[in-house]
Amino acid sequence: MNPFRIGFGYDVHQLKTGEEFWLGGIKLEHEKGAVGHSDADVLIHVICDAILGAANMRDIGYHFSDKDPKFKGIDSKILLKEVMELIRAEGYEIGNLDTTICLQVPKVNPHIPGMKKCLAGVMNLAEHDISIKATTTEWLGFVGREEGISAYCVALIYKV
């Protein structure tokens, strides 16, 4: 068996005026925020999906159903911590994560250092093992119209 495995995550959340905006474990000040059953942190959700996928452990919805009231409004950092416990119980560790956030406004780049610090703390990883990039869609599609946010993640895990 190969000791290295990769996983991919993709997620989308609607943006709505008056909602809180959590991204990468930190709260951004903006007139719109993401809508979801939990705190709708799209970056943490794709990280969870990529890690779970790499370990062949299904996806975030399987482990934390949006039909379960106990997860209503939950801090996604709690879900990420549980995902890390799940994969570590199976003998896996994170090699690195590479993420991309697609958002027209607000600008994400000034917040990336804070996100990396937060996520590294939750996951018990070094910040240099977490790559966060951001892009716009040049005003095209639902992201460009400021109707939503999307994110992607690739995770490399390995057997310890």
TORKOLLUM-990420 format. One record per atom (N, C-alpha, C): residue number from 0; residue in one letter; atom name; x, y, z. Coordinates in pm, 1 decimal. Layout:
    i  aa  at        px        py        pz
  NUM   A  CA         X         Y         Z
...
//
This chain:
    i  aa  at        px        py        pz
    0   M   N      84.1    -118.6       0.0
    0   M  CA       0.0       0.0       0.0
    0   M   C      88.5     124.8       0.0
    1   N   N      52.0     219.3     -83.5
    1   N  CA     125.0     345.3     -89.9
    1   N   C     102.4     424.0      39.2
    2   P   N     208.3     475.1     102.2
    2   P  CA     189.6     550.6     226.9
    2   P   C     132.7     690.6     205.2
    3   F   N     131.7     738.1      78.8
    3   F  CA      82.3     871.9      48.9
    3   F   C     -54.0     862.8     -19.6
    4   R   N    -142.1     955.3      18.2
    4   R  CA    -275.6     961.5     -41.8
    4   R   C    -312.3    1108.4     -62.5
    5   I   N    -387.2    1135.6    -169.2
    5   I  CA    -433.8    1272.1    -191.4
    5   I   C    -585.9    1274.8    -191.8
    6   G   N    -640.4    1389.6    -154.7
    6   G  CA    -784.7    1410.1    -157.0
    6   G   C    -816.2    1548.9    -207.3
    7   F   N    -937.7    1564.0    -258.7
    7   F  CA    -981.6    1690.2    -317.8
    7   F   C   -1113.0    1732.8    -252.9
    8   G   N   -1125.3    1862.5    -226.6
    8   G  CA   -1249.9    1916.3    -172.1
    8   G   C   -1295.9    2037.1    -249.9
    9   Y   N   -1428.2    2049.6    -262.7
    9   Y  CA   -1490.8    2164.7    -328.2
    9   Y   C   -1617.4    2198.0    -251.2
   10   D   N   -1643.5    2327.6    -230.9
   10   D  CA   -1765.2    2368.0    -161.5
   10   D   C   -1807.7    2505.6    -209.2
   11   V   N   -1936.0    2532.6    -195.2
   11   V  CA   -1998.1    2658.8    -233.6
   11   V   C   -2095.4    2698.9    -123.6
   12   H   N   -2099.6    2827.3     -92.2
   12   H  CA   -2202.5    2879.4      -2.2
   12   H   C   -2258.2    3008.8     -60.7
   13   Q   N   -2387.2    3026.0     -42.4
   13   Q  CA   -2452.7    3149.9     -82.2
   13   Q   C   -2407.8    3261.5      11.3
   14   L   N   -2396.0    3382.5     -43.0
   14   L  CA   -2369.0    3500.8      37.9
   14   L   C   -2498.5    3580.4      52.7
   15   K   N   -2520.6    3629.4     174.0
   15   K  CA   -2644.6    3701.8     201.9
   15   K   C   -2616.1    3817.0     297.2
   16   T   N   -2679.5    3930.0     272.2
   16   T  CA   -2664.5    4047.4     358.0
   16   T   C   -2710.8    4014.6     500.0
   17   G   N   -2631.1    4059.9     596.9
   17   G  CA   -2667.2    4044.1     737.2
   17   G   C   -2616.0    3916.7     803.7
   18   E   N   -2558.8    3824.6     726.4
   18   E  CA   -2502.7    3701.4     783.7
   18   E   C   -2359.1    3726.0     829.3
   19   E   N   -2315.7    3652.9     931.5
   19   E  CA   -2174.4    3657.9     971.0
   19   E   C   -2091.2    3591.4     862.4
   20   F   N   -1966.5    3637.1     849.6
   20   F  CA   -1878.9    3584.5     745.5
   20   F   C   -1755.4    3521.3     809.1
   21   W   N   -1759.3    3389.5     821.6
   21   W  CA   -1647.4    3312.5     874.9
   21   W   C   -1571.5    3250.8     759.1
   22   L   N   -1441.0    3266.0     759.9
   22   L  CA   -1357.3    3212.2     653.4
   22   L   C   -1221.9    3174.0     711.9
   23   G   N   -1186.3    3048.2     698.2
   23   G  CA   -1058.6    3000.8     750.7
   23   G   C   -1048.6    3013.1     900.9
   24   G   N   -1163.9    3005.4     967.4
   24   G  CA   -1165.6    3008.3    1113.3
   24   G   C   -1169.1    3146.6    1174.9
   25   I   N   -1165.6    3250.3    1091.0
   25   I  CA   -1170.7    3386.9    1144.7
   25   I   C   -1292.7    3459.9    1088.4
   26   K   N   -1338.8    3557.8    1162.9
   26   K  CA   -1456.4    3635.3    1120.3
   26   K   C   -1410.3    3757.3    1041.5
   27   L   N   -1465.4    3770.4     920.9
   27   L  CA   -1436.4    3886.2     837.4
   27   L   C   -1549.6    3987.2     852.5
   28   E   N   -1513.6    4113.0     853.5
   28   E  CA   -1614.0    4218.8     857.7
   28   E   C   -1654.9    4250.6     715.0
   29   H   N   -1781.0    4225.2     684.5
   29   H  CA   -1834.7    4251.4     550.7
   29   H   C   -1986.1    4256.1     562.1
   30   E   N   -2050.8    4328.2     470.0
   30   E  CA   -2196.3    4339.9     478.9
   30   E   C   -2267.4    4209.2     448.1
   31   K   N   -2201.0    4119.8     374.7
   31   K  CA   -2258.0    3988.9     343.7
   31   K   C   -2178.3    3880.7     415.6
   32   G   N   -2246.3    3771.2     442.3
   32   G  CA   -2181.5    3655.1     500.6
   32   G   C   -2234.8    3529.8     434.4
   33   A   N   -2173.3    3417.4     465.0
   33   A  CA   -2211.3    3290.5     403.9
   33   A   C   -2327.4    3227.0     479.2
   34   V   N   -2414.0    3161.9     403.2
   34   V  CA   -2532.2    3095.0     457.4
   34   V   C   -2505.6    2945.0     461.7
   35   G   N   -2539.4    2882.3     574.5
   35   G  CA   -2523.4    2737.7     585.4
   35   G   C   -2580.9    2685.5     714.5
   36   H   N   -2583.0    2552.9     727.4
   36   H  CA   -2633.9    2489.6     849.2
   36   H   C   -2541.1    2516.3     966.8
   37   S   N   -2410.5    2512.3     939.8
   37   S  CA   -2310.3    2543.8    1042.8
   37   S   C   -2280.3    2692.6    1033.1
   38   D   N   -2157.6    2731.6    1065.2
   38   D  CA   -2118.6    2871.8    1047.5
   38   D   C   -2083.2    2904.2     902.1
   39   A   N   -2094.2    2805.4     813.8
   39   A  CA   -2076.0    2820.8     668.6
   39   A   C   -1934.9    2863.2     628.7
   40   D   N   -1834.7    2816.0     701.7
   40   D  CA   -1695.3    2846.4     669.3
   40   D   C   -1651.4    2757.3     553.4
   41   V   N   -1662.3    2809.2     432.3
   41   V  CA   -1636.5    2732.1     312.0
   41   V   C   -1493.5    2678.2     307.2
   42   L   N   -1397.6    2752.7     357.8
   42   L  CA   -1258.9    2706.2     353.6
   42   L   C   -1238.3    2584.7     443.9
   43   I   N   -1289.9    2590.6     563.8
   43   I  CA   -1276.8    2474.7     652.8
   43   I   C   -1351.7    2354.8     595.8
   44   H   N   -1465.7    2377.3     534.1
   44   H  CA   -1542.1    2265.3     478.5
   44   H   C   -1466.0    2193.4     367.8
   45   V   N   -1399.0    2268.3     279.3
   45   V  CA   -1323.0    2201.0     172.8
   45   V   C   -1200.3    2130.4     228.1
   46   I   N   -1141.4    2186.2     331.4
   46   I  CA   -1027.4    2119.2     394.8
   46   I   C   -1072.7    1987.1     453.9
   47   C   N   -1184.7    1989.3     525.7
   47   C  CA   -1238.1    1864.5     583.1
   47   C   C   -1265.1    1761.6     474.1
   48   D   N   -1331.7    1804.0     365.4
   48   D  CA   -1363.1    1710.1     258.0
   48   D   C   -1238.0    1653.1     192.3
   49   A   N   -1137.5    1735.8     169.7
   49   A  CA   -1014.4    1687.7     106.4
   49   A   C    -942.8    1586.6     195.7
   50   I   N    -936.0    1616.6     323.9
   50   I  CA    -869.2    1525.2     418.1
   50   I   C    -945.1    1393.8     428.4
   51   L   N   -1076.4    1402.4     447.0
   51   L  CA   -1157.9    1281.1     457.4
   51   L   C   -1150.1    1199.6     328.3
   52   G   N   -1153.8    1268.1     215.3
   52   G  CA   -1143.7    1197.4      87.5
   52   G   C   -1011.2    1126.0      71.4
   53   A   N    -903.7    1191.4     112.1
   53   A  CA    -771.8    1128.0     102.1
   53   A   C    -764.8    1001.3     185.8
   54   A   N    -831.1    1002.0     299.9
   54   A  CA    -831.0     885.5     389.4
   54   A   C    -940.1     785.1     351.9
   55   N   N   -1014.8     812.7     244.5
   55   N  CA   -1126.6     728.3     201.5
   55   N   C   -1230.3     711.8     313.6
   56   M   N   -1262.1     826.2     376.5
   56   M  CA   -1355.6     825.8     488.9
   56   M   C   -1480.2     909.6     457.9
   57   R   N   -1522.0     908.5     331.4
   57   R  CA   -1643.3     977.9     285.0
   57   R   C   -1625.0    1128.8     288.0
   58   D   N   -1726.7    1203.6     333.4
   58   D  CA   -1719.5    1349.6     327.1
   58   D   C   -1776.5    1413.4     453.2
   59   I   N   -1769.7    1545.3     458.4
   59   I  CA   -1811.7    1619.5     576.8
   59   I   C   -1960.6    1597.7     606.6
   60   G   N   -2042.8    1589.5     502.8
   60   G  CA   -2186.1    1567.6     522.1
   60   G   C   -2218.2    1432.2     581.7
   61   Y   N   -2136.4    1333.3     551.2
   61   Y  CA   -2155.2    1199.6     607.8
   61   Y   C   -2130.0    1201.1     758.2
   62   H   N   -2026.2    1269.5     799.6
   62   H  CA   -1988.0    1272.5     941.4
   62   H   C   -2065.6    1376.0    1022.0
   63   F   N   -2105.5    1485.9     956.7
   63   F  CA   -2171.6    1597.2    1026.6
   63   F   C   -2291.6    1643.2     944.0
   64   S   N   -2398.4    1567.8     946.6
   64   S  CA   -2514.5    1591.2     861.6
   64   S   C   -2579.8    1727.1     886.9
   65   D   N   -2616.7    1793.4     776.4
   65   D  CA   -2689.1    1919.8     790.2
   65   D   C   -2835.9    1897.0     827.9
   66   K   N   -2874.3    1772.5     844.8
   66   K  CA   -3009.0    1738.5     894.7
   66   K   C   -3008.5    1720.6    1046.2
   67   D   N   -2888.7    1715.0    1104.6
   67   D  CA   -2875.4    1693.6    1249.0
   67   D   C   -2874.3    1827.8    1320.8
   68   P   N   -2973.7    1851.6    1408.2
   68   P  CA   -2980.7    1981.2    1477.1
   68   P   C   -2861.1    2010.4    1567.4
   69   K   N   -2787.1    1908.9    1608.9
   69   K  CA   -2671.7    1935.9    1696.7
   69   K   C   -2559.6    2010.1    1623.9
   70   F   N   -2563.9    2010.4    1490.0
   70   F  CA   -2462.2    2082.0    1413.2
   70   F   C   -2510.2    2219.0    1365.7
   71   K   N   -2634.3    2257.5    1400.3
   71   K  CA   -2688.6    2387.1    1359.7
   71   K   C   -2605.1    2499.2    1420.9
   72   G   N   -2546.8    2583.3    1335.4
   72   G  CA   -2468.0    2696.6    1380.9
   72   G   C   -2332.6    2661.9    1439.6
   73   I   N   -2290.2    2536.0    1430.0
   73   I  CA   -2164.3    2493.5    1493.2
   73   I   C   -2044.2    2564.0    1430.6
   74   D   N   -1946.7    2590.8    1512.5
   74   D  CA   -1818.9    2646.8    1469.9
   74   D   C   -1746.7    2539.4    1388.2
   75   S   N   -1715.8    2568.8    1263.3
   75   S  CA   -1651.6    2470.0    1176.4
   75   S   C   -1514.3    2427.1    1225.8
   76   K   N   -1452.1    2507.2    1310.9
   76   K  CA   -1323.6    2466.0    1368.3
   76   K   C   -1341.0    2339.6    1452.7
   77   I   N   -1456.3    2323.2    1514.7
   77   I  CA   -1485.1    2201.5    1591.6
   77   I   C   -1491.3    2081.6    1498.1
   78   L   N   -1554.8    2099.2    1383.3
   78   L  CA   -1563.2    1991.0    1284.9
   78   L   C   -1424.3    1953.7    1233.3
   79   L   N   -1342.3    2054.3    1205.7
   79   L  CA   -1206.6    2029.7    1157.0
   79   L   C   -1123.8    1954.1    1260.6
   80   K   N   -1137.1    1992.7    1384.8
   80   K  CA   -1064.3    1922.9    1491.0
   80   K   C   -1106.7    1775.3    1497.8
   81   E   N   -1237.2    1750.9    1482.9
   81   E  CA   -1286.3    1613.0    1484.3
   81   E   C   -1236.6    1534.3    1363.2
   82   V   N   -1229.6    1598.5    1247.0
   82   V  CA   -1176.2    1532.6    1127.6
   82   V   C   -1030.9    1493.1    1150.4
   83   M   N    -954.6    1582.0    1210.5
   83   M  CA    -814.6    1549.9    1239.9
   83   M   C    -804.0    1431.1    1335.2
   84   E   N    -891.9    1425.5    1435.0
   84   E  CA    -893.1    1311.7    1527.1
   84   E   C    -928.3    1182.3    1453.6
   85   L   N   -1023.9    1189.8    1360.3
   85   L  CA   -1063.8    1071.4    1283.4
   85   L   C    -948.6    1015.8    1201.3
   86   I   N    -878.0    1102.6    1128.8
   86   I  CA    -771.1    1050.3    1042.7
   86   I   C    -649.6    1006.7    1124.3
   87   R   N    -622.7    1078.6    1232.0
   87   R  CA    -508.9    1038.3    1315.4
   87   R   C    -535.6     904.9    1384.7
   88   A   N    -661.6     876.9    1415.5
   88   A  CA    -697.3     746.6    1473.2
   88   A   C    -672.5     633.5    1373.5
   89   E   N    -673.0     665.9    1244.5
   89   E  CA    -645.0     566.7    1139.5
   89   E   C    -496.7     564.8    1101.3
   90   G   N    -415.2     642.6    1170.3
   90   G  CA    -271.2     641.3    1147.0
   90   G   C    -222.3     737.1    1039.7
   91   Y   N    -303.6     837.0    1004.2
   91   Y  CA    -263.7     933.5     901.5
   91   Y   C    -221.7    1066.0     962.8
   92   E   N    -136.2    1135.0     888.9
   92   E  CA     -95.2    1271.1     922.8
   92   E   C    -100.3    1353.0     794.1
   93   I   N    -110.0    1483.9     809.8
   93   I  CA    -116.5    1574.1     695.5
   93   I   C      25.0    1600.9     644.1
   94   G   N      43.5    1587.2     512.9
   94   G  CA     167.3    1630.4     448.9
   94   G   C     158.3    1779.9     421.9
   95   N   N      57.7    1817.9     343.3
   95   N  CA      30.6    1959.8     319.2
   95   N   C    -108.7    1976.7     261.3
   96   L   N    -157.7    2100.4     268.2
   96   L  CA    -285.7    2139.2     210.0
   96   L   C    -260.9    2253.8     113.0
   97   D   N    -330.4    2252.2       0.5
   97   D  CA    -324.9    2362.2     -94.5
   97   D   C    -468.7    2402.4    -123.4
   98   T   N    -504.8    2526.2     -90.6
   98   T  CA    -642.4    2572.3    -103.5
   98   T   C    -650.9    2695.7    -192.1
   99   T   N    -767.6    2713.2    -252.9
   99   T  CA    -798.1    2833.8    -328.8
   99   T   C    -939.3    2878.4    -292.9
  100   I   N    -952.9    3005.4    -258.3
  100   I  CA   -1082.1    3066.1    -228.6
  100   I   C   -1120.5    3153.1    -347.7
  101   C   N   -1244.5    3140.3    -395.1
  101   C  CA   -1296.3    3222.6    -505.0
  101   C   C   -1400.6    3317.5    -447.3
  102   L   N   -1365.7    3445.6    -444.2
  102   L  CA   -1452.2    3546.9    -384.1
  102   L   C   -1423.8    3680.2    -450.8
  103   Q   N   -1529.1    3749.8    -492.1
  103   Q  CA   -1510.2    3878.7    -557.9
  103   Q   C   -1469.7    3986.2    -457.1
  104   V   N   -1549.5    4002.9    -352.2
  104   V  CA   -1520.3    4097.1    -243.9
  104   V   C   -1569.1    4035.4    -113.8
  105   P   N   -1507.8    4064.8      -2.5
  105   P  CA   -1391.4    4150.5      17.8
  105   P   C   -1262.3    4080.4     -22.8
  106   K   N   -1155.3    4156.5     -27.1
  106   K  CA   -1024.5    4099.9     -57.9
  106   K   C    -982.9    4005.9      54.8
  107   V   N    -935.5    3889.0      16.9
  107   V  CA    -898.5    3784.8     113.0
  107   V   C    -751.8    3795.2     153.8
  108   N   N    -666.1    3838.0      62.4
  108   N  CA    -521.8    3834.2      87.8
  108   N   C    -477.8    3893.2     221.4
  109   P   N    -532.7    4005.2     267.2
  109   P  CA    -487.7    4058.5     396.6
  109   P   C    -518.4    3966.3     515.4
  110   H   N    -612.1    3874.0     497.1
  110   H  CA    -655.0    3786.4     606.5
  110   H   C    -585.3    3649.3     606.3
  111   I   N    -510.2    3620.7     501.1
  111   I  CA    -449.2    3488.4     488.1
  111   I   C    -354.9    3455.4     604.7
  112   P   N    -267.1    3543.4     649.0
  112   P  CA    -181.2    3507.5     763.4
  112   P   C    -262.0    3467.9     888.6
  113   G   N    -370.5    3539.6     917.1
  113   G  CA    -454.8    3506.5    1032.2
  113   G   C    -524.6    3372.9    1015.5
  114   M   N    -569.5    3343.2     894.1
  114   M  CA    -633.4    3214.3     865.8
  114   M   C    -534.9    3100.0     884.1
  115   K   N    -413.8    3117.3     829.6
  115   K  CA    -312.8    3012.0     841.4
  115   K   C    -278.7    2985.0     987.8
  116   K   N    -264.5    3091.5    1065.4
  116   K  CA    -233.0    3075.8    1207.5
  116   K   C    -345.9    3003.0    1279.5
  117   C   N    -469.5    3041.6    1252.2
  117   C  CA    -584.9    2978.7    1315.3
  117   C   C    -594.2    2830.3    1278.8
  118   L   N    -587.8    2800.6    1149.9
  118   L  CA    -601.2    2662.6    1103.7
  118   L   C    -487.1    2575.1    1154.4
  119   A   N    -365.1    2627.1    1152.3
  119   A  CA    -250.7    2550.3    1202.4
  119   A   C    -270.8    2515.4    1348.9
  120   G   N    -325.1    2608.1    1426.7
  120   G  CA    -351.3    2581.5    1567.9
  120   G   C    -456.7    2474.0    1588.0
  121   V   N    -564.1    2480.9    1511.7
  121   V  CA    -671.7    2381.2    1522.5
  121   V   C    -622.6    2242.8    1482.1
  122   M   N    -541.2    2237.7    1376.9
  122   M  CA    -497.8    2110.6    1319.4
  122   M   C    -367.7    2057.4    1378.1
  123   N   N    -303.8    2138.7    1462.6
  123   N  CA    -173.9    2103.0    1517.8
  123   N   C     -72.8    2076.1    1405.8
  124   L   N     -62.7    2173.0    1315.5
  124   L  CA      29.3    2167.9    1202.3
  124   L   C     114.2    2293.5    1200.1
  125   A   N     220.9    2289.6    1123.4
  125   A  CA     300.1    2409.9    1098.6
  125   A   C     228.8    2493.7     992.6
  126   E   N     235.6    2625.1    1005.7
  126   E  CA     169.9    2713.5     909.6
  126   E   C     219.7    2691.3     767.3
  127   H   N     346.9    2653.8     750.5
  127   H  CA     399.2    2634.1     615.0
  127   H   C     342.5    2509.1     547.6
  128   D   N     267.0    2427.3     621.7
  128   D  CA     201.0    2310.3     562.4
  128   D   C      63.0    2344.7     505.9
  129   I   N      21.0    2470.3     522.4
  129   I  CA    -110.5    2514.8     477.1
  129   I   C     -93.5    2629.8     378.1
  130   S   N    -133.0    2605.8     254.1
  130   S  CA    -129.4    2709.5     151.6
  130   S   C    -271.6    2760.1     129.5
  131   I   N    -288.3    2891.3     137.8
  131   I  CA    -417.8    2953.5     109.9
  131   I   C    -395.6    3059.1       2.3
  132   K   N    -468.7    3043.2    -107.3
  132   K  CA    -463.6    3139.3    -216.5
  132   K   C    -604.0    3193.8    -236.7
  133   A   N    -613.4    3308.2    -300.1
  133   A  CA    -744.0    3368.3    -327.0
  133   A   C    -746.7    3425.4    -467.5
  134   T   N    -864.0    3417.7    -528.3
  134   T  CA    -882.3    3473.6    -661.3
  134   T   C   -1024.7    3526.6    -673.1
  135   T   N   -1045.1    3611.7    -771.2
  135   T  CA   -1179.8    3654.8    -806.7
  135   T   C   -1219.9    3575.5    -930.6
  136   T   N   -1339.2    3599.0    -978.4
  136   T  CA   -1379.0    3539.1   -1106.6
  136   T   C   -1399.7    3647.4   -1211.5
  137   E   N   -1333.3    3762.4   -1190.0
  137   E  CA   -1338.2    3873.0   -1285.6
  137   E   C   -1482.3    3914.2   -1314.7
  138   W   N   -1563.5    3917.0   -1209.1
  138   W  CA   -1703.9    3959.6   -1213.4
  138   W   C   -1792.6    3863.7   -1291.7
  139   L   N   -1746.9    3741.2   -1317.4
  139   L  CA   -1826.2    3642.0   -1389.3
  139   L   C   -1891.2    3543.3   -1293.0
  140   G   N   -2007.9    3492.3   -1329.2
  140   G  CA   -2075.1    3386.7   -1253.8
  140   G   C   -2127.3    3431.9   -1118.5
  141   F   N   -2170.6    3333.2   -1037.8
  141   F  CA   -2229.3    3365.2    -907.1
  141   F   C   -2128.8    3429.8    -813.3
  142   V   N   -2001.7    3393.8    -825.6
  142   V  CA   -1898.9    3459.2    -743.0
  142   V   C   -1883.4    3604.6    -787.0
  143   G   N   -1874.1    3626.4    -914.5
  143   G  CA   -1858.0    3761.0    -968.1
  143   G   C   -1975.3    3852.6    -937.4
  144   R   N   -2094.9    3795.0    -932.4
  144   R  CA   -2214.0    3873.9    -898.3
  144   R   C   -2230.4    3890.7    -747.4
  145   E   N   -2134.3    3839.4    -670.2
  145   E  CA   -2134.2    3847.1    -523.5
  145   E   C   -2252.6    3772.5    -461.4
  146   E   N   -2296.6    3666.4    -529.1
  146   E  CA   -2405.0    3582.3    -478.2
  146   E   C   -2351.7    3466.7    -394.5
  147   G   N   -2224.4    3433.1    -411.6
  147   G  CA   -2170.2    3318.3    -341.1
  147   G   C   -2019.3    3318.7    -335.3
  148   I   N   -1969.9    3222.1    -262.5
  148   I  CA   -1826.9    3198.0    -245.2
  148   I   C   -1802.6    3050.5    -272.2
  149   S   N   -1688.7    3019.0    -331.5
  149   S  CA   -1650.1    2879.1    -350.0
  149   S   C   -1505.0    2862.5    -308.6
  150   A   N   -1468.4    2738.9    -284.1
  150   A  CA   -1330.3    2709.4    -245.6
  150   A   C   -1294.2    2567.5    -288.2
  151   Y   N   -1164.7    2547.2    -305.5
  151   Y  CA   -1108.1    2418.6    -345.9
  151   Y   C    -993.7    2384.9    -250.9
  152   C   N    -970.2    2254.8    -232.3
  152   C  CA    -856.5    2211.4    -151.2
  152   C   C    -804.7    2077.8    -201.5
  153   V   N    -674.2    2065.4    -205.1
  153   V  CA    -607.9    1937.5    -226.1
  153   V   C    -528.5    1909.0     -98.6
  154   A   N    -543.5    1787.6     -47.3
  154   A  CA    -472.0    1746.6      73.9
  154   A   C    -384.3    1626.7      44.5
  155   L   N    -261.5    1630.4      94.0
  155   L  CA    -172.0    1515.6      89.3
  155   L   C    -162.1    1462.5     232.0
  156   I   N    -194.0    1334.5     248.2
  156   I  CA    -178.1    1271.6     377.6
  156   I   C     -85.0    1152.0     362.9
  157   Y   N     -32.3    1107.9     474.9
  157   Y  CA      57.1     992.0     471.1
  157   Y   C      39.1     909.5     596.7
  158   K   N      70.9     781.4     585.3
  158   K  CA      63.3     687.7     697.2
  158   K   C     184.5     706.6     784.5
  159   V   N     163.2     720.8     914.3
  159   V  CA     276.4     737.5    1007.3
  159   V   C     315.2     605.3    1068.1
//
